[in-house]
Amino acid sequence: MVDAQPNQTNRGSNTREMSKPTYKKFDMDDSSAAVH
């Protein structure tokens, strides 16, 4: 999951997103928007 994230700085926020089953639906571009 994190491998799809080019931004390693967002790993902390992404970890929180992993709790959501919808996280898998997010693409690299969408995941950035999810952090916001």
C-alpha positions in Angstrom: 0.0 0.0 0.0 2.7 2.4 1.1 4.7 1.4 -2.0 2.1 3.1 -4.1 2.9 6.3 -2.3 5.8 8.3 -3.8 5.5 10.7 -0.9 7.2 9.0 2.0 6.5 12.1 4.2 2.8 11.1 4.1 3.4 7.6 5.5 2.1 8.7 8.9 -1.2 10.0 7.4 -1.5 7.1 5.1 -1.2 4.7 8.0 -4.3 6.3 9.4 -6.1 5.9 6.1 -5.2 2.2 6.0 -7.8 1.7 8.8 -10.4 2.6 6.2 -11.4 -0.2 3.7 -11.9 2.5 1.1 -8.2 3.2 1.2 -7.6 0.5 -1.3 -9.9 2.4 -3.7 -7.5 5.4 -3.6 -4.9 5.8 -6.3 -1.6 7.6 -5.8 -3.2 10.8 -6.9 -6.4 10.2 -4.9 -4.5 9.2 -1.7 -2.9 12.6 -1.6 -6.3 14.2 -1.6 -7.5 11.8 1.1 -4.7 13.0 3.4 -6.2 16.5 3.1 
